[in-house]
Each structure stands twice: as structure tokens, then as C-alpha cells.
């Protein structure tokens, strides 16, 4: 991990008249087609203005995008607080003060030239910086020597992206792809994994200058655990900037801290892109520099950004889980399990757990940086997401449920279908970690999809079935959704009573008469609803059998209905009816009747009589009839005879005057010839009966 003599020294004039030394990372021989602007690293000294405090006033600089603070002494902690702010290159505006995470992991083997440093902070393209470092609690103790602000311009690399993509065969057991970087001799083996390798952007793909890390790679015997990190810096970066961020971190680790390579084995951005970190072969147990005291048996995965309070994206977590599953799968390790790791240093972690070098301690196979070292990394938010990473990486598929059953309808907990429903499902485990889905009917697989599938149409034989979805994780672990009870049937409902129209009491108008529609429908399994299709539209529950409607007199109308069961089968029934208005003048009269005229009467006229025994008789052929009258406080009583038989005594008295009232009705089972006769009773003190006619339905 020694520092290499590859820096080219120079100088640049900055605001305020000072001269700052900087280093330019000269690129190695570029591959054909590459166009580079070299990575540049600047160091600006912090000056003392008071005891226990160092500052850098607002300073104009060359362009940079990543900033950190470093000091003399790789193992010397900076017990204080460090903040920086940057001026945006395009906006020209100064941003807010941002804290630097100071407890970054030091190297396990300190070599000459190595420096202590904060985590680097990605601020985006900037051309000005201000910094301050103070002791905690305002104490005046000495700060480390050689404090400086380090600025990194990640440069520009344009080339076709190089990814280390591994095929995912049906068995999902494979040899990992070869490294993009040559491995030294002796070359450790790259065992096949039980899990597929995710696509990885190679070092060439993100523009690594290999001259920064000329030392040969070192290897562990195996990967027993994975430590998850965050890199610090803003989370609002564009994913197109991710290669530049990775180049910046690489330059910071090598040029500022004096390491011989990137510390992390892998890096993941918020869009889920995985980047190859430390060289030596992504499929090999490369020794990293990420978790002080525990690098010898682990791999490190860093998520770009700060996750103290903001959670990592689902895409990032998915890729962390995929890399974790693949790497641990090379050594038969369960990502949900625990392992004994041997401490390489005596120290305390973030939770004040004491480690003694050479002793063994229990860790989760997927741990956070803070589990092995005294740091906030990977941040509270990402740390609480690690159980999700473990579950996704290890399996079985989590959160599996049947989301819907298309072409089927639920009644309670039972679904009804004609026999070819579409099963749709969902799971919280990402598709990339799922090997396959199977749809099971009565315990037997009838359809299958890849892990990216989410729906499948199935065919059911008539009868009652149990339907579920089974998921197979890439690890082979199996889980199933809660089963559904599904009834397949193709028998349509039956109308045991066709639509029937009868007159009812209410107000009659020239254009409408009050009627009652009745019907009766049943189904062999479960009737869902009945709909009225014409001459009006309405939907009724399965229990309904009556509906008050209106019909237009003088017009023949088809009253069509459709009964549905829960499976979607249906049957239609219809009947045609015509309401007819018989004016009072169409009746045969006996006794004394006088004509009255008013727009309130049907047709503008009515008959009125106070003579006891006076009568009106209508004869018609139909199946329902209603006598239409006027009512008032002075109205009397009348007898109603049907086909020569007294049917009712009707009292027309009403506190409020009303007209065109269907006050008495009668409905028969079929069309037939009938007579309706009304006779004036001659009620004492209010003998008058005023009739407006008769309405019947044929």
C-alpha cells in the first residue's frame, strides 16, 4: 500500500495572491478511441487563526468536483469537526456548509507518505472552496499537522462503456468472468458461484488510470463477509456523473491518502450501476482497504452518496444484494447468516464493542462498516436497510403475493371465472434475484415465467381449485403466495321470471306513467348482478327483484335485462310493453257527470260527479290497470269493480290538492280482456269524485 512516485508537480495562482501546489495524474497509455482530460488533485493548506482551529477563506480554484480534508499521520485521528463549502462552476453561487465524515477507515499497514483523511465529498463541478476545522466542544488541543483541503477534478473520459457481463444460464451456476485487470502470480482461483454474476462496469469502463496503482494485487483466501459503505457526498448527482465520481474517489485514495489503489472492491450508484473497484479480478478474493481490522476476510461495497438520513435507492440496494449474493455464493456462504472473523487490529467499533487483534468475533455475513470500525458509515438510513439486502441476497423471495386475478371476480374469499383467468403477482425481492416463477393449480405447476415475469394466463377445468404462485430465488430457496380458491364454471344464470311491467301509484303525465319492473334470476353458483339494458339502464344487486320506473304512454318498449354470475357468464331476457291512456270520455257513463277543463288534467279535461251511484266503465285488453283521479280536501269516495266484482273502496280525500294521481292499480299475470267500473259513493259532506281516465298496459 505504499505511495508511488508518479506525481507531476506544478503551481496555479489562486484568489488572494497565494500559490498552491497541485498534482496532475498523468494518464497511462490510452486505449484506442479514448479521449481524456486528466484527473487533477490540488492541496490547499489550512492556516491557524485560533487555538484548536484551522481555516481556509473563500478561495478561487481550478475546476474540481470532489473535496476532502487530510493531515499528516495516517493513523492519527482528527477529533473535531470539518466543514467545507464550494462555489458552483456554472451558477457562480456558494453552496451551504457541508460536514465531512472524519472517521474514515485507515490502512491496516501504514507506509511512508500515507495521510489521514476525511471521507471525500462529491460537490459537483466547482471553482471555489472555503473550509474550516475545529476541535470538538470548542477545546483548544492541538490539531494534526499538515492540515489541508484536497480538491479533485475527475477529468473527462469518453469511450464505449466496458462492462463485465456474465451470462445467466438456466442452472444459474457459472464460472465468473475474467478480470479486466491482470492478476499477479500466484493467481488465486475464482470459484464458481451458486448465484449469477451481475453486470459490472470495468475499471477501463469508468476510466481508471492504471499508472496510479502499479503495485501487484494482493488476495485473501476467501470472502467470508461483505461490508457495506457509503462514500459521502451529495445524493442529487446525475448517474451520468457516476464514472467521474468513481475516478475522483480513486484519485483521492491514491493521491491524497497515499494508498496503492481504490479501497473498495465494488461501488454502486443510485441507478444500480456496479463499478469495479480495486483491481485484481472481480471474481477473485481481492484484498481491499475498506474496513480497518477486517479486510483480510471480506469484500467492501460502497454506495455512492450520503445515507445518514436519506435511504439508498431500490436500484442501489438491488445491486448491492446481487454483488453480495454472487461473491458469498462463490464460497457457499449464506448472506443471511453469521460468521467468525479474526480481528486484524485492536480497536472499538461504532457501538463500543472492543476488538483485540488476533481474536475471533461474530459478524453478520452482510455487515455495515460501523460494525467493524468506529464510524457512522454507511449512515443510519442505509444501515437500517441492510436486513433488506440480506433477505434479497439470501432468499427466499420476500413479499410474494397474488396481486389480482383478471377475468375473475371475487365474492368474499372465493374467485369465480369462466376458466381462463390471468394470474398477476408481485414480490418485494427484485426480479434480478429471482430465478423463476411457477403458477400452481391444485399443487401442480401449470405455467412458468422468468424472474422478471409478473402475469400468466391459465386454463382451469370446471370445478373448485386452489391457485397459487411459487417463486424460486436464485439461491434455490422457494416461497409461495397465499393460495386463492377459484371456481371455474361456464353455466349462465337463469331468469325464472322474465321482466314484467305493472302500473303503480303515483303521478301520471302525458309522457310518463309510474310503473314497477319485476324479475327473478338465479345461478347454479353465485349470481352477481342484474342489469336493465333497455329502454333505460340500471344495475341491481343479486337480491333485488323490483324497481320503480316510468314508461312512456302510447309507445311500445322492449324491457331487456341481463343477469351475470361472478364468473362472467350471463343470460338475457326481454319483454315488450305499451302503456295506454284511456280518457274519461272513452268510458261508458251512467248518472250525472260534468266535464271540467284545466291544463292540470290529462288531455286538459276530466269528468266530475256528486251523484250517488253515477258510474264510468272502461273495457280494455291488457295486464295491468290504474285509475287516475284528482284529489282535494272535498273529494269523496268511490267503489271500484273489476270484471263485475267489487274490488275496493277508494277515498279520494287529500289535505293538498293534486292532479293525475294513479290511486288504485291492479296487475294480472297475462294479457286479457277486463272491465273496470267506478261508482260514486255520495259521501256525506264531500260527495264529489273527479276522474281523469284509466291507464293500462298491454
C-alpha positions in Angstrom: 0.0 0.0 0.0 3.0 2.3 -0.4 2.8 5.7 -2.2 4.3 5.7 -5.7 6.4 8.4 -7.3 4.2 9.3 -10.2 3.0 12.8 -9.4 3.9 15.8 -11.7 4.3 18.9 -9.6 3.1 22.3 -10.7 1.6 25.5 -9.4 -1.5 27.6 -10.0 -2.3 31.2 -8.9 -5.4 31.4 -6.7 -7.5 34.3 -5.4 -5.8 36.3 -2.7 -2.4 36.1 -4.3 -1.3 32.7 -2.9 0.3 30.0 -4.8 -0.9 26.4 -4.3 0.9 23.3 -5.3 -1.1 20.6 -7.1 -0.5 17.2 -8.7 -1.7 16.1 -12.1 -2.3 12.4 -12.6 -0.8 11.6 -15.9 -2.9 9.0 -17.7 -1.4 5.7 -18.7 -1.4 4.7 -22.3 -4.9 5.3 -23.5 -6.8 2.7 -25.3 -7.7 3.4 -29.0 -10.7 5.8 -29.2 -10.2 7.2 -25.7 -10.3 11.0 -25.2 -9.1 12.1 -21.8 -8.9 15.2 -19.7 -6.6 14.1 -16.9 -7.6 13.8 -13.3 -6.1 16.6 -11.2 -5.6 16.8 -7.4 -4.9 20.1 -5.5 -3.8 20.6 -1.9 -4.6 23.9 -0.1 -3.1 24.3 3.3 -5.4 25.3 6.2 -3.9 28.1 8.4 -4.4 28.6 12.1 -6.5 31.6 13.2 -7.0 30.4 16.8 -6.1 27.6 19.1 -7.8 24.3 18.0 -9.0 25.9 14.8 -7.8 25.9 11.1 -9.5 27.8 8.2 -9.2 28.4 4.5 -11.0 31.6 3.5 -13.1 31.7 0.3 -10.6 30.8 -2.4 -10.9 30.7 -6.1 -9.5 27.5 -7.6 -9.1 25.5 -10.7 -12.1 23.3 -11.5 -12.8 20.4 -9.1 -15.8 18.2 -8.2 -14.7 16.3 -5.1 -13.2 17.7 -1.9 -11.8 16.3 1.4 -9.5 17.2 4.3 -6.3 15.4 5.0 -3.4 15.6 7.5 -0.1 14.2 8.4 -0.2 10.8 10.1 -2.4 8.0 8.6 -3.4 6.6 12.0 -3.8 9.9 13.8 -7.5 10.7 14.3 -8.8 14.2 13.8 -11.0 14.7 16.9 -13.1 17.6 15.8 -15.4 18.8 13.0 -14.6 19.7 9.4 -16.8 21.6 7.1 -16.5 22.8 3.5 -18.5 24.8 1.0 -18.0 25.1 -2.7 -18.8 27.6 -5.4 -20.7 26.1 -8.3 -18.9 26.3 -11.6 -22.0 27.2 -13.7 -24.1 29.1 -11.1 -21.3 31.0 -9.5 -23.2 30.7 -6.2 -21.7 29.5 -3.0 -23.4 26.4 -1.5 -24.2 25.6 2.1 -21.6 24.4 4.6 -21.4 20.6 4.5 -19.9 18.3 7.1 -17.1 15.9 6.2 -17.1 12.5 7.7 -13.7 12.3 9.6 -13.6 8.7 10.9 -12.8 7.1 7.6 -11.0 3.7 7.8 -7.2 4.0 8.0 -4.9 1.5 6.3 -4.1 -1.7 8.2 -0.4 -1.5 7.1 0.9 2.1 7.3 3.6 3.1 4.8 5.6 6.2 4.2 3.7 9.0 2.6 0.2 7.9 3.8 -2.0 10.5 5.3 -5.0 10.6 7.5 -8.1 11.9 5.7 -11.8 12.5 5.8 -14.2 10.8 3.5 -14.2 12.6 0.2 -17.3 14.7 -0.6 -18.7 15.0 -4.1 -19.9 18.6 -4.7 -20.1 18.6 -8.5 -18.2 20.9 -10.8 -16.9 23.8 -8.7 -14.3 26.6 -8.9 -14.1 27.9 -5.3 -13.7 26.5 -1.8 -13.9 27.5 1.8 -13.1 25.2 4.7 -12.8 25.2 8.5 -11.7 22.6 11.0 -12.3 22.9 14.8 -11.9 20.7 17.8 -15.0 19.1 19.3 -16.7 21.0 22.1 -14.5 24.1 21.4 -11.4 22.6 23.1 -8.0 24.1 22.3 -5.9 21.0 22.0 -3.6 20.6 19.1 -5.0 19.6 15.7 -3.0 17.2 13.4 -0.1 18.7 11.5 -0.3 19.3 7.8 -4.0 20.0 7.6 -5.0 20.8 4.0 -8.1 20.8 1.8 -7.7 18.4 -1.1 -9.6 19.1 -4.4 -10.1 16.5 -7.1 -11.1 17.2 -10.7 -12.1 13.7 -12.1 -11.4 14.8 -15.6 -13.3 13.5 -18.7 -13.1 10.1 -20.3 -15.2 9.3 -23.4 -15.2 5.8 -24.7 -17.6 2.9 -25.2 -18.5 1.6 -21.7 -16.8 -1.7 -20.9 -18.9 -4.0 -18.7 -18.0 -7.4 -17.3 -21.3 -9.1 -18.1 -21.8 -12.7 -17.2 -24.4 -14.9 -18.9 -27.1 -16.3 -16.7 -27.7 -19.9 -17.8 -30.8 -21.9 -16.8 -28.9 -23.6 -14.0 -27.6 -20.3 -12.7 -24.3 -21.9 -11.6 -21.4 -20.4 -13.6 -17.8 -19.5 -13.7 -17.3 -15.8 -13.1 -15.9 -13.7 -15.9 -12.2 -13.0 -16.0 -10.9 -9.8 -14.6 -10.4 -6.7 -16.6 -7.0 -6.3 -14.9 -4.2 -8.8 -15.0 -3.6 -10.7 -11.8 -0.2 -11.4 -10.4 1.3 -14.8 -9.8 0.4 -16.8 -7.9 -3.1 -16.3 -9.2 -5.9 -17.4 -6.8 -8.7 -19.4 -8.1 -12.1 -17.9 -9.0 -14.6 -20.5 -7.8 -18.0 -20.7 -9.5 -20.8 -19.1 -7.6 -24.2 -20.5 -6.8 -25.6 -17.1 -7.8 -25.3 -15.3 -11.2 -22.8 -12.5 -11.6 -24.4 -9.1 -12.1 -23.1 -6.8 -14.8 -20.1 -4.7 -13.7 -18.6 -1.6 -15.3 -14.9 -2.4 -15.6 -12.0 -0.1 -14.5 -11.4 0.7 -18.1 -15.1 1.5 -18.4 -15.0 4.2 -15.7 -11.6 5.5 -16.8 -9.2 4.2 -14.3 -5.6 5.5 -14.8 -3.8 2.2 -14.0 -0.5 4.1 -13.5 -1.9 5.2 -10.1 -1.8 1.6 -8.9 1.3 -0.2 -10.3 1.7 -2.5 -7.3 0.5 -6.1 -7.8 -2.8 -7.1 -6.3 -3.0 -9.0 -3.0 -5.5 -11.7 -2.3 -7.4 -13.2 0.6 -8.0 -16.9 0.9 -11.8 -16.4 0.6 -14.6 -13.9 1.1 -16.4 -14.7 4.3 -18.3 -11.4 4.7 -19.3 -8.2 2.9 -19.0 -4.8 4.5 -21.4 -2.1 3.1 -20.3 1.5 3.0 -21.4 4.9 1.7 -18.9 7.3 0.0 -20.3 10.6 1.4 -21.3 13.4 -0.9 -24.5 14.7 -2.4 -27.3 12.3 -3.4 -28.6 14.5 -6.2 -25.9 13.6 -8.7 -26.8 12.6 -12.2 -26.0 8.9 -12.8 -24.1 10.0 -15.9 -21.6 11.5 -13.4 -21.0 8.2 -11.6 -17.9 7.3 -13.5 -16.4 10.7 -12.7 -17.3 10.2 -9.0 -15.6 6.8 -9.0 -12.5 8.4 -10.7 -12.5 11.1 -8.1 -12.6 8.6 -5.2 -9.8 6.6 -6.9 -7.6 9.7 -7.2 -8.4 10.7 -3.6 -7.5 7.3 -2.2 -4.2 7.1 -4.2 -3.0 10.7 -4.4 -4.4 12.3 -1.2 -4.3 9.3 1.2 -1.3 7.7 -0.5 -2.9 4.2 -1.0 -1.8 2.0 -3.8 -5.4 1.6 -5.2 -9.0 2.2 -4.6 -10.1 1.0 -1.2 -13.4 -0.6 -2.1 -13.9 -3.8 -4.1 -17.1 -2.5 -5.7 -19.0 0.7 -5.9 -22.7 1.1 -6.7 -24.6 4.3 -7.8 -28.2 5.2 -7.1 -29.2 3.9 -10.6 -27.9 0.4 -9.7 -24.8 0.5 -11.9 -21.9 -1.6 -10.4 -18.3 -0.4 -10.8 -15.2 -2.5 -10.4 -13.2 -1.0 -7.6 -9.8 -2.4 -6.5 -8.0 -4.2 -9.3 -7.2 -7.9 -9.3 -10.3 -9.5 -10.7 -13.9 -9.0 -9.7 -14.3 -12.8 -9.4 -11.3 -13.2 -7.1 -10.9 -12.5 -3.3 -9.0 -9.3 -3.7 -7.7 -7.7 -0.5 -9.3 -4.3 -0.1 -8.8 -1.3 2.2 -12.3 -0.5 3.4 -12.9 -1.9 6.9 -9.9 -1.4 9.2 -9.1 -4.6 11.0 -11.3 -6.9 8.9 -10.1 -6.5 5.3 -8.4 -9.9 5.3 -11.6 -11.9 5.1 -14.1 -9.7 3.5 -15.1 -7.6 0.4 -16.2 -4.0 0.5 -19.2 -2.5 -1.4 -19.7 1.3 -1.3 -22.9 3.1 -2.3 -22.3 6.5 -3.9 -23.8 9.3 -1.8 -24.6 10.0 1.8 -27.1 7.9 3.6 -27.2 9.3 7.2 -30.8 10.2 6.8 -31.7 9.5 3.2 -32.3 5.9 2.3 -30.4 4.2 -0.6 -32.5 3.7 -3.7 -34.1 0.4 -4.5 -31.9 0.1 -7.6 -28.8 0.6 -5.4 -29.9 -2.0 -2.8 -30.7 -4.4 -5.6 -27.2 -4.2 -7.0 -25.6 -4.5 -3.5 -27.7 -7.6 -2.9 -26.7 -9.1 -6.3 -23.0 -8.5 -5.8 -23.2 -9.8 -2.2 -25.1 -12.9 -3.2 -22.6 -13.6 -6.1 -19.5 -13.1 -4.0 -20.6 -15.0 -1.0 -22.1 -17.7 -3.3 -18.5 -18.4 -4.6 -17.7 -19.7 -1.1 -21.0 -21.3 -0.1 -21.8 -18.6 2.4 -25.4 -17.7 3.3 -25.9 -13.9 3.1 -28.5 -14.1 5.9 -26.1 -15.9 8.2 -23.2 -15.1 10.6 -19.5 -15.8 10.5 -16.5 -15.6 12.8 -13.9 -13.1 11.6 -10.4 -12.6 13.1 -9.6 -9.1 14.1 -6.6 -7.6 12.4 -6.3 -4.6 14.8 -7.2 -3.7 18.4 -9.9 -1.1 18.4 -13.6 -0.3 19.2 -16.4 -0.1 16.7 -19.2 2.4 16.4 -21.2 0.5 19.1 -18.2 0.5 21.5 -17.6 -3.2 21.0 -13.9 -3.9 21.9 -11.9 -5.9 19.4 -8.5 -7.4 20.1 -6.1 -8.2 17.3 -5.9 -12.0 16.7 -9.2 -12.8 18.5 -12.3 -14.0 16.6 -15.7 -12.2 16.6 -19.1 -12.9 15.3 -20.4 -10.8 12.4 -23.3 -10.9 10.1 -22.2 -12.1 6.6 -23.6 -8.7 5.4 -22.4 -6.0 7.8 -22.1 -2.3 7.9 -18.8 -0.5 8.1 -19.7 0.6 11.6 -19.9 -3.0 12.7 -16.1 -3.3 12.3 -14.9 0.3 12.9 -15.8 3.4 14.8 -17.6 5.3 12.0 -21.1 6.4 11.1 -20.6 4.7 7.7 -22.8 3.5 6.0 -25.2 6.0 7.6 -28.2 5.4 9.8 -30.6 5.1 6.8 -28.5 2.6 4.8 -27.6 0.6 7.9 -31.3 0.0 8.7 -31.7 -1.2 5.1 -29.1 -4.0 5.5 -31.7 -6.5 6.6 -33.4 -6.0 3.3 -30.1 -6.6 1.5 -29.6 -9.8 3.4 -33.1 -11.0 2.7 -32.8 -10.2 -1.0 -29.4 -11.7 -1.4 -30.2 -14.9 0.6 -33.8 -15.6 -0.3 -36.4 -16.9 -0.3 -38.3 -14.4 -2.4 -39.9 -11.9 0.0 -43.3 -10.3 -0.1 -44.7 -12.7 -2.7 -48.5 -12.2 -3.2 -51.1 -12.7 -5.9 -51.9 -9.1 -6.8 -55.0 -9.8 -8.9 -56.9 -12.4 -10.9 -58.1 -10.9 -14.2 -61.2 -12.3 -15.9 -62.4 -13.5 -12.5 -64.5 -11.8 -9.8 -64.2 -12.3 -6.0 -67.1 -13.0 -3.8 -65.8 -13.0 -0.3 -62.6 -15.1 -0.4 -63.6 -17.1 -3.4 -63.0 -16.2 -7.1 -65.2 -17.2 -9.9 -64.1 -17.4 -13.5 -65.1 -18.9 -16.9 -61.9 -20.9 -16.8 -59.1 -18.8 -18.3 -58.1 -16.2 -15.7 -54.8 -14.2 -15.8 -52.9 -14.5 -12.5 -50.9 -11.4 -11.6 -48.4 -11.4 -8.8 -45.9 -9.1 -7.1 -42.9 -9.5 -4.8 -40.6 -7.1 -2.9 -37.5 -9.1 -3.8 -36.1 -7.6 -7.1 -36.5 -9.6 -10.3 -32.8 -9.9 -10.8 -32.6 -12.0 -7.7 -35.4 -14.3 -8.7 -34.7 -17.4 -10.9 -38.3 -18.3 -11.9 -42.0 -18.2 -11.0 -44.4 -21.1 -11.3 -48.2 -20.9 -11.2 -49.7 -23.9 -9.4 -53.2 -25.2 -9.7 -54.1 -27.8 -7.1 -50.4 -28.2 -6.2 -49.3 -28.8 -9.8 -47.2 -26.3 -11.9 -49.2 -25.3 -15.0 -47.3 -22.2 -16.2 -43.8 -20.7 -15.6 -42.0 -17.4 -16.2 -38.6 -15.9 -15.6 -37.9 -13.9 -12.5 -39.0 -10.8 -14.5 -42.4 -12.2 -15.1 -45.5 -10.9 -13.2 -48.5 -12.4 -15.0 -49.7 -15.6 -16.7 -52.9 -16.8 -18.2 -54.0 -20.3 -17.0 -56.8 -22.7 -18.0 -59.0 -24.3 -15.4 -61.3 -27.2 -15.7 -64.9 -26.7 -14.3 -64.9 -27.0 -10.6 -63.2 -25.6 -7.5 -59.4 -25.2 -7.5 -56.6 -23.8 -5.4 -54.3 -21.4 -7.2 -51.0 -20.0 -6.0 -47.7 -18.7 -7.3 -44.3 -20.2 -6.3 -41.1 -18.3 -6.6 -37.6 -19.8 -6.8 -34.9 -17.5 -5.6 -31.5 -17.5 -7.5 -30.2 -19.3 -4.4 -32.8 -22.1 -4.9 -34.9 -21.1 -1.9 -38.6 -21.5 -2.6 -41.6 -19.5 -1.3 -45.3 -19.4 -2.3 -48.0 -16.8 -2.2 -51.1 -17.3 -0.1 -53.4 -19.6 -2.2 -56.7 -18.5 -3.7 -59.9 -20.5 -4.0 -61.1 -20.3 -7.6 -64.3 -21.7 -9.1 -64.3 -22.3 -12.8 -67.8 -22.5 -14.4 -69.5 -21.8 -17.7 -73.2 -22.2 -16.8 -75.2 -19.0 -17.4 -77.7 -17.7 -14.9 -81.5 -18.4 -15.4 -84.4 -15.9 -15.4 -87.1 -17.9 -13.5 -89.3 -14.9 -14.0 -88.9 -12.7 -17.1 -89.0 -8.9 -16.9 -92.6 -7.9 -16.0 -94.1 -4.4 -16.1 -97.0 -3.3 -13.9 -98.6 0.1 -13.1 -98.1 1.6 -9.7 -99.5 4.5 -7.7 -98.0 7.9 -8.4 -98.4 10.9 -10.7 -99.3 10.3 -14.4 -98.1 12.6 -17.1 -98.8 12.7 -20.8 -95.2 11.5 -21.4 -94.7 9.1 -18.5 -96.6 6.7 -16.3 -95.4 5.2 -13.0 -94.6 1.5 -13.3 -92.9 -1.3 -11.4 -90.4 -3.6 -13.1 -90.1 -7.1 -11.6 -88.0 -10.1 -12.4 -86.3 -13.2 -10.9 -82.9 -14.6 -11.7 -80.8 -17.4 -10.2 -77.4 -19.0 -10.8 -76.0 -22.5 -10.1 -73.0 -21.0 -8.3 -73.3 -17.3 -7.4 -75.4 -14.6 -9.0 -73.6 -11.3 -9.1 -76.0 -8.7 -10.5 -78.8 -8.0 -12.9 -78.7 -5.1 -15.4 -81.5 -3.3 -17.1 -80.4 -2.6 -20.7 -83.4 -1.0 -22.4 -85.3 1.3 -22.5 -83.3 2.6 -19.6 -80.1 1.5 -17.9 -79.6 0.4 -14.3 -77.7 -2.2 -12.3 -79.3 -4.2 -9.5 -77.9 -6.5 -6.8 -78.4 -10.2 -6.9 -81.0 -9.9 -4.2 -83.1 -7.3 -6.0 -86.3 -8.2 -7.9 -88.3 -5.0 -8.1 -87.5 -1.5 -9.4 -89.8 1.6 -9.7 -89.5 3.1 -13.1 -91.6 5.2 -15.6 -92.8 4.3 -19.0 -94.0 6.4 -21.9 -97.7 6.0 -22.8 -98.5 5.1 -26.4 -95.0 3.7 -27.0 -94.1 0.1 -27.3 -90.8 -0.5 -25.4 -88.7 -3.6 -25.0 -87.6 -4.1 -21.4 -84.5 -6.1 -21.7 -82.4 -7.4 -18.8 -79.1 -9.3 -18.4 -78.2 -11.5 -15.4 -74.5 -12.0 -14.6 -72.8 -14.6 -12.4 -69.5 -14.0 -10.7 -67.7 -16.0 -13.4 -68.8 -13.5 -16.0 -71.4 -15.8 -17.6 -74.7 -14.1 -18.5 -78.2 -14.6 -19.9 -80.6 -12.1 -21.4 -84.4 -11.8 -21.0 -86.8 -9.3 -22.5 -90.5 -8.4 -22.9 -92.3 -5.6 -24.8 -94.9 -3.5 -23.1 -97.1 -0.5 -24.1 -98.8 1.8 -21.6 -102.1 3.2 -22.9 -104.1 6.2 -21.6 -108.0 5.8 -21.8 -109.5 9.3 -21.3 -112.6 9.6 -19.2 -114.6 10.3 -22.4 -113.8 6.7 -23.5 -115.8 5.3 -20.6 -119.5 4.2 -20.6 -121.3 6.6 -18.3 -124.3 6.3 -16.0 -125.8 9.1 -13.9 -124.9 12.7 -14.0 -121.3 13.7 -14.9 -120.0 17.2 -15.8 -116.9 18.0 -17.9 -114.1 20.2 -16.5 -111.3 21.8 -18.3 -107.8 22.6 -16.9 -104.2 22.1 -18.0 -103.8 20.1 -14.8 -105.9 17.3 -16.2 -104.7 14.6 -18.6 -105.5 15.9 -22.1 -106.8 19.1 -20.5 -110.2 17.6 -19.4 -111.8 15.5 -16.7 -115.3 14.3 -15.5 -116.7 15.2 -12.1 -119.8 13.9 -10.3 -121.5 14.3 -6.9 -124.4 12.0 -7.8 -124.6 8.9 -5.7 -124.5 5.8 -8.0 -123.1 7.6 -11.0 -120.6 5.3 -12.8 -117.9 5.1 -15.5 -116.9 1.8 -17.1 -113.8 1.1 -19.3 -113.2 -2.0 -21.2 -109.7 -3.0 -22.5 -107.3 -5.8 -23.2 -104.2 -5.7 -21.0 -102.3 -7.0 -18.0 -102.2 -4.0 -15.6 -104.5 -1.0 -15.0 -104.5 2.2 -12.9 -107.4 4.6 -12.2 -106.3 8.2 -12.5 -108.0 10.9 -10.4 -107.8 14.4 -8.9 -107.7 14.7 -5.1 -108.7 17.5 -2.7 -110.0 18.0 0.8 -113.6 18.0 -0.6 -113.1 14.8 -2.6 -115.3 11.8 -1.7 -115.3 8.0 -2.0 -115.8 5.6 -4.9 -116.3 1.9 -5.4 -114.1 0.1 -7.9 -115.4 -3.0 -9.6 -113.2 -5.3 -11.7 -114.9 -7.6 -14.2 -118.2 -7.1 -12.3 -116.8 -7.8 -8.8 -116.3 -5.1 -6.2 -112.5 -4.8 -5.7 -112.1 -1.7 -3.5 -113.5 1.4 -1.8 -111.2 4.3 -2.6 -111.2 7.5 -0.6 -110.0 10.5 -2.7 -109.8 12.9 0.1 -106.4 14.7 0.5 -105.3 17.7 2.5 -103.4 19.0 -0.5 -104.9 19.3 -4.0 -103.2 17.1 -6.5 -104.0 16.0 -10.1 -103.4 13.0 -12.3 -103.0 10.6 -9.4 -102.9 6.9 -10.1 -104.7 6.0 -6.8 -105.7 2.4 -7.5 -103.9 -0.3 -9.5 -104.4 -3.9 -10.4 -101.9 -6.3 -12.3 -102.7 -9.7 -13.8 -100.4 -12.5 -14.8 -101.1 -12.1 -18.6 -102.9 -10.0 -21.1 -106.7 -10.5 -21.0 -110.0 -8.5 -21.6 -111.1 -6.7 -18.5 -113.6 -4.1 -17.3 -113.0 -1.5 -14.6 -116.0 0.3 -13.2 -116.0 3.2 -10.7 -119.2 4.2 -8.8 -119.7 7.4 -6.8 -120.5 6.6 -3.2 -122.0 10.0 -2.4 -120.0 10.6 0.7 -121.8 12.9 3.2 -120.5 16.5 3.0 -117.9 15.7 0.3 -119.6 13.6 -2.4 -117.5 14.8 -5.4 -115.5 12.4 -7.5 -113.3 13.8 -10.3 -111.8 11.2 -12.6 -109.0 11.8 -15.2 -109.2 8.4 -17.0 -107.7 5.0 -16.9 -104.1 3.8 -17.8 -103.5 0.2 -18.7 -100.5 -1.8 -20.0 -100.7 -4.3 -22.9 
